[in-house]
Structures are given as C-alpha cells and as structure tokens.
Amino acid sequence: MYNFRCPEPLLKLREVGAYECSMKKLVFTLLVFAFTSFVASPLSGQSQSEQQPRDQKNYYNCLHGFVGCDQSHLTDTERTQVREAAHQRNYNNCLHGLFGCNPSQLTEAEKPAVQEAAHQRNYNNCLHGLFGCNPSQLTEAEKPAVQEAAHQRNYNNCLHGLFGCNPSQLTEAEKPAVQEAAHQRNYNNCLHGLFGCNPSQLTEAEKPAVQEATDRRNYNNCLHRYVGCDTSRLTDSEKAVIDSQPSTSTSDNPPPRYYTNKDGQQVQSPTYYDKAPANATAQCRDGTYSFSQHRQGTCSHHGGVAKWL
C-alpha cells in the first residue's frame, strides 16, 4: 500500500547504509499501520454501536406486533420468539372476541376454549339485553333465564316510564303497579308544572293541591316579573302587593353590561326591558331579554329560555 524507498545516496552506499534503510522502512510501516488502526477502529465501533439499538428496536416492534417491524433483520432465535408472540396475541384476541382474531391460526387444543368463551359472551349479551345477542346460539337450559331477564327489564321500563316499555308483555299482576306509578308521575308533573302533565287524569282529591301550586307559581312569576305571569288569576290581595312594589322601568335600570362571546364579539348581557328590544334573541324566565348570538348557554343564569324571539 505504501512503498517506502531509500534516498539515492543511501542506495549508493549499500555496504554502509543498508541496515539504516531497512530500519527506516520498518519504522515507516509501523507508523502507517498504527495510524490506519487508530482511524478505522472508532469508525467501526461507532457503526456497530448505531446498528445495535436499531436492531433492538426492530426486534421490539416485531415482538409486540408494532409498525416498523422488518423480519429480515431478525436472528433465527428472534424469529422464533416473534412467531410465538404473534400466535399468543391471536389466541388472546380470539379468546376475548377482540379485533384481529384469525380462527384459522388456532391450534386444535385452543379451539374449544375460544368457542366456549364466545358462547359465554353471547349468553351474557342476551341475559343483559346487550348488542351482539344471538338467541339461536342459546342452549335450552339458558333460554328461560334470558326470557325472565327480558321480562324483568320490560317491567322496570314500564314501572318507571322509560323507553322500551311494552305494556302488552306485562302480566295481569304487574299492570296495577305500573298504572299506579304512571298516575303518580302525572300528578307530580302537574303539581310542579312540569312537562307531561295531563290534568284529565287527576282525581278530584288531587285537583285542589295542583290548582294551589299553579296559583302560587303564577303569583311568584308576577311578583318577580318572570315570564308566565297571568294577572287575571291573581287575587285582590296579591294584586295589591304587586302594585305596591316600586316600578322597575328601564329608565331606572343601570347601564347594561357586556361580555365577550366565543367569537370574540362584545355582546350585551341579559337586561330588563318593558318590551322586547329589536336586537334581542330570547326572553329569559326571569323576565330579562338575552342578546346571545348562539343558542347554547342562552339564559343559563337567568332561569333558562322562556321563548325565542
């Protein structure tokens, strides 16, 4: 690789300088070898140190079924371990009914446990009325419990007025309790002025209490100038109390306040007015008018929306 030649004067004096020239060749060769080893060794070590973490990461990805697995970089021992891990993942997916199950990769010894687990999942789904129930896969011994659970769910739905009630499936013994619960719900709705009140279903004994509660709500609405006030239903004493209150005309109101909405716009806060302002969007239950630009959250601190404008 390197050809060291003695200077010309040394070649002419062979008998004197032959030994000296040989020594110089030897020293030069040793220096070149030492320099080459010093430069090549760190580069080779650096390459190996970089490759080793990459191989470990690739092995980790393959072992856990992650993206980035390149099986061509695995050793024979690693390939065996990766195949075993993949098989175990597939078995667990099949056993628990998870995505990624490939039944064709199961061994004959694994199939019975997977089939039993699938049957148990189906039975639980049917028993609790969950999605994924296949009644055709139930055994004759399982069907009575599933039917009884379905009947009990229907009874509870009817008893509490929930969606999914089928009155035709109630027994004669269950119907009176369901009818009584429905009647009680209607009475409570009427008593508290809630949606779902049917006054025609009230008994004569219930009507006075409902009427009194209705009149009390109307008086409070009028007293606080809330929406829903019907002055024709006030008694003379109630009218006197309301008339004795100082007027809250808009001229007495403080200047309106403003807030910044989610679009960064300055919007007037709900304010009392004698009549709806031109730019109001809703009237709140406390009598104020809202100027909200979005329906969500409108009148949230003012009793909710009474009506949209």
C-alpha positions as CSV (number, residue, x, y, z in Angstrom):
1,M,0.0,0.0,0.0
2,Y,2.8,2.4,0.9
3,N,6.1,1.9,-0.9
4,F,9.0,3.4,1.0
5,R,12.3,3.9,-0.9
6,C,15.6,4.9,0.5
7,P,17.1,8.1,-0.8
8,E,19.5,7.8,-3.6
9,P,22.7,8.5,-1.6
10,L,21.8,5.6,0.7
11,L,21.4,3.2,-2.3
12,K,24.9,4.1,-3.5
13,L,26.3,3.3,-0.1
14,R,24.9,-0.2,0.3
15,E,27.7,-1.5,2.4
16,V,27.2,1.3,4.9
17,G,23.6,2.3,4.7
18,A,21.7,-1.0,4.1
19,Y,20.9,-1.6,7.7
20,E,19.8,2.0,8.3
21,C,17.5,1.9,5.2
22,S,15.8,-1.3,6.5
23,M,15.2,0.2,9.9
24,K,13.6,3.3,8.3
25,K,11.3,1.1,6.2
26,L,10.3,-0.9,9.3
27,V,9.5,2.3,11.3
28,F,7.5,3.8,8.4
29,T,5.4,0.6,8.0
30,L,4.7,0.5,11.7
31,L,3.6,4.1,11.8
32,V,1.2,3.6,8.8
33,F,-0.3,0.5,10.4
34,A,-0.8,2.3,13.7
35,F,-2.5,5.3,12.1
36,T,-4.8,3.1,10.0
37,S,-5.9,1.1,13.0
38,F,-6.5,4.2,15.1
39,V,-8.7,5.8,12.4
40,A,-10.7,2.6,11.4
41,S,-11.3,1.3,14.8
42,P,-13.5,4.1,16.2
43,L,-15.5,4.3,12.9
44,S,-16.2,0.5,13.0
45,G,-17.2,0.8,16.7
46,Q,-19.4,3.7,16.0
47,S,-21.2,1.8,13.2
48,Q,-21.8,-1.2,15.4
49,S,-23.0,1.0,18.3
50,E,-25.5,2.6,16.0
51,Q,-26.7,-0.6,14.4
52,Q,-27.3,-2.4,17.7
53,P,-30.0,-0.1,19.1
54,R,-31.7,-0.2,15.6
55,D,-31.8,-4.0,15.7
56,Q,-33.2,-4.0,19.3
57,K,-35.9,-1.5,18.4
58,N,-36.9,-3.6,15.3
59,Y,-37.0,-6.8,17.5
60,Y,-39.2,-5.0,20.0
61,N,-41.6,-3.9,17.2
62,C,-41.8,-7.4,15.8
63,L,-42.2,-9.0,19.2
64,H,-45.2,-6.8,20.0
65,G,-46.7,-6.6,16.6
66,F,-46.0,-2.9,16.2
67,V,-45.5,-0.9,12.9
68,G,-41.8,-0.8,11.9
69,C,-41.0,-4.5,12.1
70,D,-38.6,-5.8,9.5
71,Q,-38.2,-9.5,10.0
72,S,-35.3,-9.7,7.6
73,H,-33.2,-8.1,10.3
74,L,-34.1,-10.7,12.9
75,T,-31.9,-13.5,14.0
76,D,-33.2,-17.1,13.9
77,T,-33.7,-17.1,17.6
78,E,-35.6,-13.8,17.4
79,R,-37.8,-15.0,14.6
80,T,-38.9,-18.0,16.7
81,Q,-39.8,-15.7,19.6
82,V,-41.7,-13.3,17.3
83,R,-43.8,-16.1,15.8
84,E,-44.7,-17.4,19.2
85,A,-45.7,-13.9,20.4
86,A,-47.8,-13.4,17.3
87,H,-49.6,-16.7,17.9
88,Q,-50.3,-15.8,21.5
89,R,-51.7,-12.4,20.5
90,N,-54.1,-14.1,18.0
91,Y,-55.2,-16.6,20.6
92,N,-55.9,-13.8,23.2
93,N,-57.9,-11.8,20.5
94,C,-60.0,-14.9,19.7
95,L,-60.5,-15.8,23.3
96,H,-61.8,-12.3,24.2
97,G,-63.6,-11.6,21.0
98,L,-61.3,-8.8,20.0
99,F,-60.5,-7.4,16.6
100,G,-57.6,-9.2,14.9
101,C,-58.7,-12.8,15.6
102,N,-57.8,-15.3,12.9
103,P,-59.5,-18.6,13.8
104,S,-57.5,-20.4,11.1
105,Q,-54.3,-19.9,13.1
106,L,-55.7,-21.5,16.2
107,T,-54.5,-25.0,17.2
108,E,-56.9,-27.8,17.8
109,A,-56.1,-27.6,21.5
110,E,-57.0,-23.8,21.6
111,K,-60.3,-24.0,19.7
112,P,-62.5,-25.5,22.5
113,A,-61.6,-22.7,24.9
114,V,-62.3,-20.0,22.3
115,Q,-65.6,-21.5,21.3
116,E,-66.7,-21.7,25.0
117,A,-65.7,-18.1,25.6
118,A,-67.7,-16.9,22.5
119,H,-70.7,-18.8,23.8
120,Q,-70.5,-17.3,27.2
121,R,-70.2,-13.8,25.8
122,N,-73.3,-14.4,23.7
123,Y,-75.2,-15.7,26.7
124,N,-74.2,-12.6,28.8
125,N,-75.3,-10.3,26.0
126,C,-78.7,-11.9,25.8
127,L,-79.1,-12.1,29.5
128,H,-78.5,-8.3,29.9
129,G,-80.1,-7.2,26.7
130,L,-76.9,-6.0,25.1
131,F,-75.9,-5.7,21.5
132,G,-74.5,-8.9,20.0
133,C,-77.0,-11.3,21.4
134,N,-77.8,-14.2,19.0
135,P,-80.7,-16.1,20.6
136,S,-80.2,-19.0,18.1
137,Q,-77.0,-19.9,19.9
138,L,-78.6,-20.2,23.3
139,T,-79.0,-23.7,24.8
140,E,-82.4,-24.9,26.0
141,A,-81.1,-24.5,29.6
142,E,-80.2,-20.9,29.0
143,K,-83.4,-19.7,27.3
144,P,-85.6,-19.5,30.5
145,A,-83.2,-17.2,32.3
146,V,-82.8,-14.9,29.3
147,Q,-86.6,-14.7,28.8
148,E,-87.1,-13.9,32.5
149,A,-84.4,-11.2,32.4
150,A,-86.0,-9.6,29.3
151,H,-89.4,-9.7,31.0
152,Q,-88.0,-8.0,34.2
153,R,-86.3,-5.3,32.1
154,N,-89.6,-4.5,30.3
155,Y,-91.5,-4.4,33.7
156,N,-88.9,-1.9,35.1
157,N,-89.2,0.3,32.0
158,C,-92.9,0.4,32.3
159,L,-92.8,1.0,36.0
160,H,-90.5,4.0,35.7
161,G,-91.9,5.3,32.4
162,L,-88.7,4.6,30.5
163,F,-88.2,4.0,26.8
164,G,-88.6,0.3,25.8
165,C,-91.8,-0.4,27.7
166,N,-94.1,-2.9,26.0
167,P,-97.4,-2.9,28.0
168,S,-98.6,-6.0,26.1
169,Q,-95.9,-8.1,27.8
170,L,-97.0,-7.2,31.3
171,T,-98.8,-9.8,33.4
172,E,-102.1,-9.0,35.0
173,A,-100.4,-8.9,38.4
174,E,-97.9,-6.3,37.1
175,K,-100.4,-3.9,35.4
176,P,-101.8,-2.3,38.6
177,A,-98.4,-1.3,39.9
178,V,-97.4,0.1,36.5
179,Q,-100.7,2.1,36.3
180,E,-100.3,3.5,39.8
181,A,-96.7,4.6,39.0
182,A,-97.8,6.3,35.8
183,H,-100.6,8.1,37.7
184,Q,-98.1,9.3,40.4
185,R,-95.7,10.6,37.7
186,N,-98.6,12.6,36.1
187,Y,-99.6,14.0,39.5
188,N,-96.1,15.2,40.3
189,N,-95.7,16.7,36.8
190,C,-98.9,18.7,37.3
191,L,-98.1,19.7,40.9
192,H,-94.7,21.1,39.9
193,G,-95.7,22.5,36.5
194,L,-93.5,20.0,34.6
195,F,-93.9,18.8,31.0
196,G,-96.0,15.7,30.7
197,C,-98.9,16.8,33.0
198,N,-102.3,15.6,31.9
199,P,-104.9,17.3,34.0
200,S,-107.7,15.0,32.8
201,Q,-106.0,12.1,34.7
202,L,-106.1,13.9,38.0
203,T,-108.5,12.7,40.7
204,E,-110.9,15.1,42.3
205,A,-108.8,14.9,45.5
206,E,-105.7,15.9,43.6
207,K,-107.0,18.8,41.7
208,P,-107.1,21.3,44.7
209,A,-103.4,20.8,45.5
210,V,-102.4,21.1,41.9
211,Q,-104.5,24.3,41.5
212,E,-103.0,25.8,44.6
213,A,-99.5,25.1,43.4
214,T,-100.3,26.5,40.0
215,D,-101.6,29.7,41.5
216,R,-98.5,30.0,43.7
217,R,-96.2,29.7,40.8
218,N,-98.2,32.3,38.9
219,Y,-98.1,34.8,41.8
220,N,-94.3,34.3,42.1
221,N,-93.9,35.0,38.3
222,C,-96.0,38.2,38.6
223,L,-94.2,39.3,41.8
224,H,-90.7,38.9,40.2
225,R,-91.9,39.9,36.7
226,Y,-91.0,36.5,35.3
227,V,-92.4,35.1,32.1
228,G,-95.6,33.1,32.7
229,C,-97.4,35.7,34.8
230,D,-101.2,35.7,34.3
231,T,-102.6,38.7,36.1
232,S,-106.2,37.5,35.6
233,R,-105.6,34.7,38.0
234,L,-104.3,36.9,40.8
235,T,-106.4,37.6,43.9
236,D,-107.1,41.1,45.0
237,S,-104.6,40.9,47.9
238,E,-101.9,39.6,45.5
239,K,-102.6,42.4,43.1
240,A,-102.2,44.9,45.9
241,V,-98.9,43.5,46.9
242,I,-97.6,43.6,43.3
243,D,-98.9,47.1,42.7
244,S,-97.3,48.4,45.8
245,Q,-93.8,47.4,44.5
246,P,-91.7,50.2,43.0
247,S,-91.8,50.2,39.3
248,T,-88.7,48.8,37.5
249,S,-88.9,50.8,34.3
250,T,-86.0,50.7,32.0
251,S,-85.1,54.2,32.9
252,D,-84.3,53.0,36.4
253,N,-82.1,50.2,35.2
254,P,-78.3,50.6,35.4
255,P,-76.4,50.7,32.2
256,P,-76.3,47.3,30.5
257,R,-73.2,45.1,30.9
258,Y,-71.4,43.3,28.2
259,Y,-69.4,40.1,27.8
260,T,-67.1,38.6,25.1
261,N,-68.6,35.5,23.4
262,K,-66.6,32.6,22.0
263,D,-66.3,34.5,18.6
264,G,-64.6,37.4,20.3
265,Q,-67.6,39.7,20.0
266,Q,-68.9,42.1,22.6
267,V,-72.5,41.0,23.5
268,Q,-74.9,42.7,25.8
269,S,-75.8,40.7,29.0
270,P,-79.4,39.9,29.7
271,T,-81.3,43.1,30.6
272,Y,-84.8,44.0,31.8
273,Y,-86.9,46.0,29.3
274,D,-90.6,46.9,29.1
275,K,-90.8,45.2,25.7
276,A,-88.5,43.2,23.6
277,P,-85.7,45.2,22.1
278,A,-85.2,44.9,18.3
279,N,-81.9,43.1,18.6
280,A,-82.9,40.7,21.4
281,T,-82.8,37.0,20.6
282,A,-84.6,35.4,23.5
283,Q,-86.6,36.2,26.7
284,C,-85.3,34.5,29.8
285,R,-87.6,33.1,32.5
286,D,-86.6,35.8,35.0
287,G,-88.0,38.5,32.5
288,T,-84.7,39.7,31.1
289,Y,-84.0,39.8,27.4
290,S,-81.0,38.0,26.0
291,F,-78.8,39.2,23.1
292,S,-76.9,35.9,22.7
293,Q,-75.6,35.0,19.3
294,H,-75.6,31.3,20.0
295,R,-78.4,29.2,21.4
296,Q,-76.1,27.1,23.6
297,G,-75.9,28.6,27.1
298,T,-78.5,31.3,26.4
299,C,-80.2,32.5,29.7
300,S,-78.1,29.9,31.6
301,H,-78.0,32.2,34.7
302,H,-81.5,33.6,34.3
303,G,-83.7,30.6,34.7
304,G,-83.4,29.3,31.1
305,V,-85.1,30.4,27.9
306,A,-88.8,31.2,28.2
307,K,-89.2,31.9,24.5
308,W,-87.0,32.6,21.4
309,L,-87.6,35.9,19.6
